[in-house]
């Protein structure tokens, strides 16, 4: 992004956000790393989870494939990624999924070491006790049946109590806001909605180690992608203190769709994001990291 354009974009963002009562904090771009691997299955990554002080990664593709990898770092920046393993994401009957039924988009690691995956196409969330295991599909309320095709659960997050949160990419409330669905272990509810700002759409979510709720958003144009990261405090189960951490210009990064927020060895908050290359040669699988303000 050209410096002059970045300054204009930041100034416009601050003025617009001040008028809406939204705080703007400054996240710092730390590194971008292009991950390349020569295999037909490689690409389309839509979700990730970072652990082991930023050295371990679980990544999920939108073609029902799960991979684990080791992240190599130098001076805190990503310098290499070593693939450790890969598995198909299976159906509840143990079958390999393809097409719309296998459009896996979000991941949340459970306290027991298993994980949940959200899907669009057939709108649902499923639990897996481990890689290569059969799915246990959570109940699907009527609200899920009416969601837009290729526009539902791109983001999935889990809080400290084990409750799941997801939101549709396209569908909005009657007031034009983003509905958030929550699973409490027994049933789904819609405890709150998040404000829709501009033409950005939610593509990933996470709870950070600070307990705040983070949402990654994307805006597509004819010449590229823009990304935005927002966060909220959840007080009494309601979102408060909305903050915009960054909003990029077109082409600053590729198609960022996955998000993991964690704290490094120096105690700093980091957001790691991964891009979906859509299996196109003109795009790339990119791991992007920002340092976040506390």
Long-range contacts (C-beta under 8 A, 24 or more apart in sequence): 1-248, 1-249, 1-251, 1-252, 5-249, 6-249, 9-247, 9-249, 13-244, 13-247, 17-244, 20-195, 20-197, 21-242, 22-197, 22-242, 22-243, 22-244, 23-241, 23-242, 23-243, 23-244, 24-243, 24-244, 25-243, 25-244, 25-245, 25-292, 25-293, 26-245, 26-246, 26-293, 27-229, 27-245, 27-246, 27-271, 27-290, 27-291, 27-292, 27-293, 28-290, 28-291, 29-246, 29-288, 29-289, 29-290, 30-76, 30-77, 30-270, 30-289, 30-290, 30-291, 31-76, 31-77, 31-78, 31-288, 31-289, 32-253, 32-286, 32-287, 32-288, 32-289, 33-77, 33-78, 33-79, 33-80, 33-81, 33-286, 33-287, 33-288, 34-284, 34-285, 34-286, 35-81, 35-285, 35-286, 35-287, 36-284, 36-285, 37-83, 37-285, 41-65, 41-86, 42-285, 43-276, 43-277, 43-278, 43-279, 43-285, 44-276, 44-277, 44-278, 44-279, 45-257, 45-258, 45-274, 45-275, 45-276, 45-277, 45-285, 46-104, 46-105, 46-106, 46-154, 46-203, 46-204, 46-257, 46-258, 46-274, 46-276, 47-104, 47-105, 47-106, 47-107, 47-117, 47-156, 47-204, 47-257, 47-258, 47-274, 48-107, 48-258, 48-259, 48-260, 48-272, 48-273, 48-274, 49-107, 49-108, 49-109, 49-115, 49-260, 50-260, 50-262, 50-272, 51-109, 51-262, 53-264, 53-265, 54-262, 54-264, 54-270, 54-272, 57-81, 57-272, 58-107, 58-109, 58-115, 59-258, 59-274, 60-89, 60-104, 60-105, 60-106, 60-107, 60-117, 60-258, 61-104, 62-103, 62-104, 62-105, 62-276, 63-98, 63-102, 63-103, 63-104, 64-88, 64-89, 64-96, 64-97, 64-98, 64-102, 64-103, 64-104, 65-89, 65-104, 66-131, 68-131, 71-287, 76-264, 76-266, 77-289, 78-287, 78-289, 81-287, 85-131, 87-131, 87-132, 88-132, 89-117, 89-128, 89-135, 90-128, 90-132, 90-133, 90-134, 90-135, 91-134, 91-135, 92-126, 92-134, 92-135, 92-136, 92-137, 93-134, 94-134, 100-149, 100-150, 103-150, 105-153, 105-154, 105-155, 105-156, 105-257, 106-153, 106-154, 106-155, 106-156, 106-157, 106-166, 106-204, 106-205, 107-156, 108-156, 108-157, 108-158, 108-164, 109-158, 110-158, 110-162, 111-162, 116-156, 116-158, 116-164, 117-156, 118-152, 118-153, 118-154, 118-155, 118-156, 118-166, 119-152, 119-153, 120-147, 120-149, 120-150, 120-151, 120-152, 120-153, 120-154, 120-169, 121-149, 121-150, 123-147, 123-152, 123-153, 124-153, 125-153, 125-156, 125-164, 125-166, 125-183, 138-183, 138-188, 139-187, 139-188, 141-187, 141-188, 143-181, 143-188, 143-190, 144-188, 146-171, 147-171, 154-202, 154-203, 154-204, 154-257, 155-202, 155-203, 155-204, 155-205, 155-215, 155-216, 155-259, 156-205, 157-205, 157-206, 157-207, 157-213, 157-214, 158-207, 159-207, 159-213, 159-234, 160-207, 160-211, 165-205, 165-213, 166-205, 167-194, 167-202, 167-205, 167-215, 168-202, 169-201, 169-202, 169-203, 170-201, 172-196, 178-202, 191-237, 191-238, 192-237, 192-238, 192-239, 194-230, 194-232, 194-239, 195-242, 197-230, 200-226, 200-228, 203-256, 203-257, 204-256, 204-257, 204-258, 204-259, 204-273, 205-259, 206-259, 206-260, 206-261, 207-261, 208-261, 208-262, 208-263, 208-269, 208-292, 209-261, 209-262, 209-263, 209-269, 210-269, 210-294, 213-239, 214-259, 214-261, 214-271, 216-256, 216-257, 216-258, 216-259, 216-273, 218-255, 218-256, 218-257, 221-250, 223-250, 223-251, 224-250, 224-251, 225-250, 225-251, 225-253, 225-254, 225-255, 225-256, 226-250, 226-252, 227-252, 227-253, 227-256, 227-273, 229-259, 229-271, 229-290, 245-271, 245-290, 245-292, 245-293, 246-290, 253-286, 253-288, 254-283, 254-284, 254-285, 254-286, 255-283, 256-286, 256-288, 261-292, 268-292, 269-293, 269-294
